[in-house]
C-alpha cells in the first residue's frame, strides 16, 4: 500500500516505528561495542554490584509558525483519534442536561485554566526590561497573532542595537487571570513556556517563576502532557510521546472530578423519549458524586493538581492522566520535597500540608470543598459571609467562639474570620500572595510562636530531610514504595546538583536505587536514573581519571539495561522520558571514548523525540568530529534556535564555518562576546 492511501496517524506510527528500529540498531552497536568493555571492566564498588531570529541568520530555517497539530476540538467531533478507555466526551456534552451547573461552573476559575490566546484581551506593544539577564521582552501583534520577542540589550554606553534572540507566537494562556496568566508559545510541533507572565496584582508583565535569574531558560522549556495535567481538561499523547499530544478539552472540566461520561451519555441517550427509570443507572453509566466519596478520595481529587512536590514520581506503568476520580492519587503519582532549613520556611509548606497541621482539619471531616465550591465563583462580602457561616457551624459554644467583641472584630478585620486565622503571606511566586492554610491563632503576620518570642532564623541543615507529601497507599507493596522513594531521592538530587549540602542526598539516592536494582525490581526508570546518577558522579571524579572512567562505563551499562527494558515494554519501544535520559548517557559515553559516529546516531535519534539544546549541540559537535560540517552547522543552528543565549554554541558554530564563511563566523563570535559581556554582574 502506498503512502497516499495511509491516514496521517498511520503515517506517524510508521515513522515512529522506523525511528525506534533505528534506536534498536544503535542499541545493538552499543551492546557489541561494550561486550569487551563489560568483560574487562574492573570490579564495581559494593554499591554498584548490580545487574528565525537575528542570531541564526539562516534562510533555510523556517520561522516558527502556528500549526493545527494541537487544535482544540469538541469531544463530540473526535472519532478515530479519540481515547476509548475511558470514554471522555467533554464538558459541552454535560450542558444539555445540567445547564445550571454548567453555566455556574463557567464563572469559576477552573473553567479558565487554559484558553486559546485572544489578542483583544492581551496588553500589546508592551516592553519589559529584565536587568538581571540583560534582556528586553516585547509583546506585539502580527496579523491576528500575538508574539513574544526576546532581545539582548546593549551594554551601557554601547551604540549597538538590541539583538533579537528569539520570537515565538503565543498559542495558549494558562491561568484564569485571578493571580496570573502564563503563556505557551508554539514552535513547530512543540509547545514551550514563555519567560513572560502577566501578574494581576501589579497589572503588568514580569518574569515567569524560575526565570528571574541572570541565566534563565529563555524559550527552551518544552511542555509535556504531564505539564498540562493541571491546566487542561483532557489531553491525549500522539505516538506515545509526552512531547506530542492533542488537547481534546482546553480547561479543567466536569470529567476531571466526576469521571469519564461516555457510557453515562450513551445510557441516557438510549432512553430518549422514554420515561426515565427511578432506579440507579448501571454501574458503567454512573458518574462519580464527590459528596458520596470518602474524605481521602475527595482530597485526592484536589491533590491531583494542588499537592505539588519538587520531585514527582509516577508509579510503574502509570502517568498522571491514568488517574480516575474515586482513586487514590498517590497510587498513580507520589510527590517528594526537601526540608532544607530548621524551621522549614513558609515557601516549603503547601496548602495541603498546612491544612493537615490544623486542628480544625484534624478534629473534623472537613475537606477542600468545605470552603471551596468547585461549581461556582463567590467573591466579596458573599464569600466572607459564607466562610463565617462555615466557621460558626463548629465554633458555636462559648468556649469555642471568637474571644474578641463584635465591634473589635469589625474594626480590625471587618468581622472576617479568615483575615485573622488564615492570613495572607508573600508567595515564592513573584507579585503574588497566598493564604496560609494553617487555621490557627496567629500572633502576627510573621506567624510568631505562641510565647511571643521572635521567630527563629532558619538555619541550613547539613543533611536535608526528604519529605513525602502523601501517605503510602494501602494498595502499594513495600517494594513499590521503596522504588518510588528511590526515584524521588534521585529527582531531588538532580534538582539540587551543585548544592554543597547535597552529598548525603546523592549517597542516599545511589544506595536506594542500587538496592532496588539488586532485588530484581529495577525497571526502565530505575536503570535510567542509575545511569544518570552514575554519570554525574563520573563528572565529579575528574581528579581521578581511572575512577571516572569506571563510573562512566557503569553508567553506560545501566543505560543499556534501561533501553533494553524499554524495548520489552508492552506495545514495544516508546519514547519515554527515561529512554531519553538513558540515550543521553549512551551518547555522552560514546563521545567520551571517541566513538563520534555512534554518538551522532544516538543524538540524532534523541532530537527526533525531544527538543533540547544540548542534544542538538552535541549532535553538531559529533558530526563535526567526523567531518560532516554541513550537518554540524545545521544542528548547531537548531541548538541556537532552541536556546539563543548560550555563547558556547555560537563559538562552536563559528569554528565550523570559519573556512567556508568567515564573515558569518566573525558575526557569530561578536554575538558570543555580547552574550558573555551581558552575563557579567
N, C-alpha and C positions, 0 to 999 in steps of 0.2 A: 504494500500500500504506500503510495507516495505521500509526501508531507502535506500536499494541498488538501488531502482528504481528512487530515487529523485536526481535532479540536485544539485550540490554544492550550488548554490544560494538559491534553495528552502530549503535545509537543514539549511542554515544560517538564513533564515527567520523564520523557525520553532523554531530554537534555540533562536532567539531573542524574538519571541512571548512567549515562555516559560519563558524566563528571565523577560520580562515585566509583566507577570502574577505574578511572584514572588514579583515584586515591588508592585503590587496591593495588594497582601496578606499582605505585610509589612505595606502598607498604611492603610488597614483595621484595623490592630493591632494598628497602631498609632491613628486612629480615636477613636476606642473603648477605648484605654488606656487613651485618653485625653478628653473624654466626661466629666468626673467628673472634670478634670483639668479646662476645659473651664467654667464649672458652678461655680466652687469655686474660680476661679482666681479673684484677686482684680481688681477693675475698672482700665482700661488703662488710660494713660495720654491723654490729648486732642489731641496730635499729633497722638496717636496710636488708636484712636477710629474709627476703620475701619473694614469692613468685613475681568658569570663564572669567577671569579677572585680570588685573594688570600683571599679576605675578606670573601667571602661566604663559601668557603671550603665545599661545599655540592655537592656530586656526583649526587644527584637526580635532581639538577638544570642544565638543558641542556645549553650549551654555545649558545649565540645568533648566529643565522645563517641568511644568506641571503635567503629570501623566494621569491617566484614568485608572491606573492599576489598583488603587485602593479607594475608588469612589464609593461613597456610602450609598447603600440601596435599601429599599424596604424589604423586610424579610419575606414578604409575600411574593416578591419578584425573584427571589433566589431559587434556582432549580438545581441543575447538576452540581453546582459548587456548594450547595447548602449542606451543613452537617446534618447527619441523620440520627445520631445518638449523642445527646438528647436532641429532640426536635425543637429548636429555637424558632420563634415566629416574630419577635419584635414587639415593642410596646404599642405600636399603632394597631395591632390586631386586638388589643385589650380594650381599645377605646369604645367599640361598638356596644359592648355590654356593660362596661364600667366607666361610663362617660364622666361622672362626677369625680371619681378617684383620679382618672387620667388627667382631667383639667386642673385639679388642685395640685397634682404632682408636677405639672408643668411650671408651677410657681416656685418649686423647690430648687435649691442649689444643685442637687444631684442631677436634675434633668438638664443642666447646662454644663456638665462636667467635661464634655468635649463637643465642640461645634466647628462647622466649616467657617473659615475666616470671612468676615463681612467688612469690606473696605469702608462702608458708610459708618461703622461704629468704632473704627480704629483711628487713633490720633496719628495723622500723617505729617510728612515734611518735618519730622522731629529729628534733632541731632543730639546724641548723648555722648558726652566725653567720659572716658574711663582712664583717669590719670595713672592708675596703678599698672595697667598694661600698655599705656601709651596708645590707646585705640580710640577711634571715633566711630560711633554707630549711627546709621541713618535709617529712618522708616519712611518709605516712599511708595508711590503708586505708579505702576506702569500698565496702562490699559485698565483692566478690571482686577489686576493682581497686586497685592501688597508684597513688598520686598523688604528684607533686612539686609543691610550692607555694612561690612566691616572694613575700616580703613586704618592704616598705620599713620599716626601723626608725625609731622616733622618735629625735630628737637627745637628747643627754644633758640631763636636766632638763626635757624636754618631756613633758607628760602625755598627748599624743595616742597613740592605739592604733596598732600596726603596720598598715600599709595593704597589703592583698592586691593584688599587681600581676598575677600570672599563676598559673594552676594547670592542670596537664595530666595525663592518665592515662598511665602507663607501658605501653608495648606490648612492647618487646623489651629484652633485656640483651645488650650487646656485650662479648665477652671471657670467657675461661674462669674468671676469678677468681684465677688464679695471681698476677698482678700487680695487676690492677684490673678493675673492671666499670663500663662506661659504660652509659648508658640512652637509649633512643629513646622519645619520647613521641608520642602521636597527637593530631593536630588536623585533623579532617575528613578530607580525602584526602591529607594530608601526614604524613610522619614528621619529627620535629625532634630535635635533640640537646639533652639536658638539661644544665644548667650543673653538675649534681652527678655525681660519680664516687665509687665505693667503692674504697678502696685497701687491698689485702691486707696490706701491710707495717705500716700503722698501725691496721688494723682499724677504720677509720672513714670517714665520708664527707668529701669535700673538693671543692674547685672543680675542674672538668674542665680539662685542659690548654688554656691560652689564655684562661681565664676568671678567673684570679686577678688581676684589674685593677680599678681604680675604676670604669671604664666598660666593661662587657663586653656580649656579645650576648644575654644572657638566653636566652629560648627562641626566638630569631628565626632560628636557623640551620636551614634546611630540608635534609633529607638527600636526595641523588640516588642513582640506581642505581650511579653511579661510586663514591660514598662507601661503598657496601655491598660493593664488589668484593672487599675483603679480609676481609670478615666473613661474608657469606652464601655458601651453596653455589651457588645459581643464581637469578638474577633476570631478569625479562623486562619491558621497558618496555611501558606501555599507551599507545596512541595516539602512540607515538614521542616521548613526553615524559619526559625524565630524572627529573622530579619525581614521576611517577606510574608505579608498577610493581607487579608481582606477584612475591612471593617464593615460588618453587617448592620450594626446599630451604633450610632455615634455615642450618645450619652448613656450613663447608667440608667437602666430601665427596669420594668416590672419583674422580669425573669431573674434578675440578679438576687432577689430576695424571695421570690415565690416559686422559682424553678421554671424549667422549660415548659412552654404552654402548647406545644404542638398537638399532643394527644387530647388535652383539655378542649381545645378549639374544635378538633375533629369530632369529639363526642357530642358537643352541643350543636354543632352544625348538622349532625345526623338527626337531631331532634327538631330541626326547623319545621315550624307549622304544627308541632305536636305540643300537648300539654307537658310541661316539664315535670319529671317524676320527683316525688318528695324525698326519695331515698338518696343516700350519698352516692356520687358517681363512682365508677370503677377506680381502683387504686391508681392505674396508669393515667387516668383522666383528672385526678385530683391535683389541686395546686397546694403548695405549702402555705399554711397560715402561720406566720411567725408568732402570733399570740398564743398558739397552742404548742409551741416548741418548748423544750426545756430551756432554762436560763442559759446554760452553756451553749446550746445550739443558736439561740438568739444572738449571743455575744459573738459567735463565730461569723454570723452574717456581717457584723460590723468590723470584726477583726480582719476579714479578708483584705480590707483596704486601710483601716485606721490603726492597725497594730503593725508598725514598720520597724525593722531592725537593720543594722548595718550589714549583716551577713545573713541573707535568706538562703535556706537550703530546701530544695524540693525532695520529697520522698521518692524512692526508686520508681522510675517509670511514670512519674507524675509531673504535671505542670499546673500553674495557677488555675487555668481555665478548666481543669478537671473537677474543681470544687463544685458541689451542688448544695443548695440550701437544705439545711437539716443535718449536714455532716459536720464533723469536727475539722476545722480548717487546719489544725495542727497535723492532721494525718496527711495533708497534701503539701503543706509547706511549713517549715519551722523557722523562726527568726531568732537571731543571736545579736547581742550587742556587748560592748565592753564598759565596765566601770573603771575609769582611769584615775579618778580622784576620790579622796575621802574628805568630806562627804561628797556624794555624787552631785554634779551640777544640775541645775534645773533643766538645761537643754537635753540632758540624757534621758530623763524620765518622760515617757509619752503619756497620753491621756489614759490608756488602758492601765498602765502601771500605777499612775496617780490615783485613779478611781479605786483600784484594788486596795490601796492603803487607807481608804476612807472607812470610818466606822459605819457611815450611812450605807455603804455598799456591803460591808461585811455582815451587818445585822439586819439585812432585809433581802428581798428578792428583786431589787431594782436592777434594770438593765439600761443600756444606752437609750432605748426608745421610750423609757420612762419620761425622759426630758426632751428627747429629740424626735419629733414626729417625722417619719420618712415621707408622709403623703402630702404635707402642706407646709408652707412657709409662714411662720408667725414672727412678727417683729414689733419693736417699740413697746408701748405700755401693755399691749395684749400679751406679749411674750413674758414680760416680767410678772404680770398678774398670774399667768399660767404657772410659772416657776414658783411663785409664792404659795399658790394653792397646793402644788406638789410637795413643797417642804412642809406646809402646815398639815398635810394629811397624816404625817407621822409625829410632827412636833406640836401636839395639841395640849398635852398636860402642862401644868405649871412649871414642873422641873425641867421640861424639855423645850419650852418656848423661849423666845429671844429675851435676854435679860435687860435689853435697852427699852426705854419708854418709846411709845409710838412716835412722838414728836421728834425725839432724838434720831430715831431710825430714818424719819423723813428728811430731817435736816442734813444728816451725814451721808445717807446712801439712797435717798428717795424711796425708802422702805423696800429696797431690793435686796433680798437675801443673798443672791449670788455676788453682789458687789463687795460684800464683806467676806463671805465664806468661800467664794470661788473667784478671787481677784484676777485681773488681767496681768500677765507677765510679758516681758520682752521675749520675743521669739528668736531662735537661731536663724530664722529666715529674715533677711533684711526688710525693713519698713513694715513689719507685721508684729502683732502681739497675739497671744493665745491665752485661753482661760485655764487657770490652774484647777485641775480636776481633783485635787486633794480637798474634799469637802471638810472644812475644819475651821477652828477659831484661829485666824491668822493675826498675830500681834502687829504685823506691819506688812507693807508690800514686799519687804525684803524677806518675809517669812522667817522671822527670828524664832529661836526656841522658846518654849513656854515660860522659862525663867527670866526672859527679857534680856539675857546676855547677848552680846553681839554675835552674829553668825560666824562660825569658824571659817577661815580662809581655806578653800580646798587645797590639799596637797597631793602631788603626783604619786601614785602608787608605784612601788618598784615592780610589782607583779600585778598587772591588770586582772580584774575579775571578770570571767566570762559569764554573761548574764543571759540565760534563756528567757525569752519573752512569753513562753507558753509552758503549760504543763505537758508532760509526755502523755499522749492519748493512750487509753487502755488497749486499743487495737494494735499498738505498735510493740513489737518484740524488743527485748533488750539489745539485741544485735542491731536492729534497725535504728534504735535510739542512739546507740554508740556511733553508728555510721553518720547520722545527722550531726552529732556533736563534733565528730572529726572533721567533717566538711565545713561546719560552722567555724571551727578553730582556724582552718585554712583560709576561709573567707575573711575572717577578722585580721589575720596576719597580713594577707595581701592588701587589705585596705590601709594597713599601717606600716608598710615597708619603709625603712629609713628611720622609724621612731626608735630612739636608743633603748626604750624600755620594752621592746617587743621580742627580745631574745627568748624569754621564758615562753611567750606565746608560740614562737617558732618551734621550740622544743616540744611543747605540748601537742601542737598540730602534727609534727613529724611522728611522734610516738603513737598518737591515736590513729593516724592513717595507716601506719605500719602494722599495728595490731589488727585492724580490720582486714587488711590485705592478707596477713599471715593466717587469719582464721578461715580463709576461703570465702569471705563475704565481700571481697573487693569487687566493685563494678566499674563501669567506664568512668564515672565521675570520680571515684576514689583514686584510680590509677592516673587519671589526668591531673588530679590535684597533687599526687605524689610526684609526678613528672615536673610540674611547675615549681613545686616547693623545693625539690632537689636541685633544679637548675638555678633557682635563686640562690641556694646555698653554694653552688659551684662558683657563682659570680662573687660571692662573699669570701671565697677562698683563693683569691688571686695571688696571694703571697706564697701559697704552696701549690705549685703547678700540678704536681702529681695528684694531690688530693682533689684539686679542682677537676682534673681530667676524669678521675674515678667517679666523681659525683655526676659529671656531665654524661658519662656512659650509663650510669644507673638511671638517670633521668630519661635517657633515650629508651631504655628497656621498658620503663614504666609507660612511656608514650606509646611504644609498640603495643603493649597489652591493652591500653585504652582504645586504640584504633581497632585492634582485633575484636574486642568486645562490642564495639560499635557495629562492626560488620555482622556480628551474630545476633544483633537485636531483632525482635520481631519486625518483619517487613523489610529487613535489610538495612544497610548503612544509611544514615541520615545525618544532616549537618547540625549536630547539637553544639552547644557552647563548649562542652567537654572535648568533643572532637577537634574543634578549633584550637583549644589550648594544647592538646596533645600534638597536633600537626605543627603548631608554632615551636614547641620544644624540639620536635624532629628536625624542622628546618634550621633552627639555630645550631643543632648538633652537626648537621651536615656542613654548615658554613664553617664551624669551628675546626673541622678536620680537613677542610679544603675540598670537599665534595660539592662544588658550586653548581654543577649540573643538577644533582639531586635536590639541592636546596632550592634552586629556581623552580623545579617542578612542584615541590611542596608548597612554596609560597604562591605560585600561580594558581594552584587549587584553592588555597586559602582565600585569595582575592575573589574567587567565584562564590564563596559562601558568606563572606562578611566584609564590612567596609572599615578598614583600619589603615591609618597612615603607615604604621610600622610594617605591615605586610607588603605594601606596595614599595616602600623604600628599600626593604631588604631584598625584594624581588629585583629591583633595579640594580642594587649592588651585585647580586649574584649573576645577573645577565651581563653586567659589565665585566665581571671576572672571567667569563667565558667568551668574551669578545663580541657580544651582541649589543653594540652601543645604541642601535636604533631602538631595540626593545627596552634597554635600560633607560633611555631618555623618556620613552612613553610611560614607563612605570613610575619614574621619579616625578614626572609632571602630574600624574594621578595622585601621588602622595602629597604633593603641594596643594592640589585641588581639595583634598580631604582636610588637610590642616596646613593653612598657608603661613603659619607663624613659626616654623622650625627652620632656623638658619642653616643647620647642618645639611638638610636636603637640598637647599639651593646651591650650597658649595659643592656637594657631590655631583649634582647635575651640571654645574659649571665645568667640573673636571671632565665629565663625559663629553661635553660639547666644545671643549677648548680647541681641538684640532679642526673641527668641522664648521663651527660657528663661533668664532672668537668674540664677535660683537655681543651675541646673546650671552655667552659665558661671562663677559665683563658686566653686563647688566645684572645677571643673577648674583654675582659677587657683591655688587653695590647694594642689592636688596638684602642680602645676608648681613652685610655690615650695618645697615639701618636697623635690622631686627635685633642684632646684638647690642647696638647702642641704646635702643629703646628699652631693652631688658635691664639696663643698669639702674641701680637705685637712684 
